[in-house]
């Protein structure tokens, strides 16, 4: 399941763009150009981008069912984090984050297990 050089460039560019966007939002908040609530709303954008990338990966990349489940859980987890940034402080945000944390952890565990199995099981270890 190796990634092509073009795919690797695209993912690297996306990661750099998300980091630059985060730095710009942080800078705008620190200098007072945006309110804390606006900063929270702007912080949801990278979460939705990452969730969209994982959702695209589930549908367009070859992988074992275990890989696809892990990627789907990552997409759901990042979607929940983005929703939490959009919600006002309170119970709704707490519920979204309380759901996102185990979803992301289980997604990590699922992907880790998918990579741990040998080739005969569909994983990537020799």
FENDATA-V11566 format. One record per pair of residues at least 12 apart in sequence whose ideal C-beta (glycine too) atoms are under 10 Angstrom apart, sorted by the first residue. I is the first residue (numbers start at 1). J is the second residue. Records with the same first field share a line. If there is no record, write none. Layout:
I->J  J
This chain:
1->61  62  63  64  67  114  115  122  123  124
2->124
3->61
7->61
10->53
11->53  57
14->46  49  50  53
15->46  50  53
17->46  49
18->45  46  47  49  50  53
19->46
21->42  43  45  46  49
22->42  43  45  46
24->42
25->38  39  40  41  42  43  45  46
26->39  42  43
28->42
29->42  43
37->88  89
39->85
40->84  85  86  87  88  89  93
41->82  85  86
42->85
43->81  82  84  85  86
44->79  81  82  83  84  85  86  87
45->82  85
46->78  81  82  85
47->77  78  79  80  81  82  83  84  85  86  100
48->78  79  81  82  83  85  86
49->78  82
50->74  75  77  78  79  81  82
51->74  75  76  77  78  79  80  81  82  83
52->75  78  79  82
53->71  74  75  78
54->70  71  72  73  74  75  76  77  78  79  107
55->71  72  74  75  76  78  79
56->71  75
57->70  71  72  74  75
58->70  71  72  73  74  75
59->71  72
63->111  114  122  124
64->113  114  115  117  121  122  123  124
65->114  122
66->110  111  112  113  114  115  116  117  121  122  123
67->110  111  113  114  115  122  123  124
68->110  111  114
69->106  107  110  111  113  114
70->106  107  108  109  110  111  112  113  114  115
71->107  110  111  114
72->103  107  110
73->102  103  104  105  106  107  108  109  110  111
74->103  104  106  107  108  110  111
75->103  107
76->99  100  103  104  106  107
77->99  100  101  102  103  104  105  106  107  108
78->100  103  104  107
79->96  100  103
80->95  96  97  98  99  100  101  103  104
81->96  97  99  100  101  103  104
82->96  100
83->95  96  97  99  100
84->96  97  98  99  100
85->97
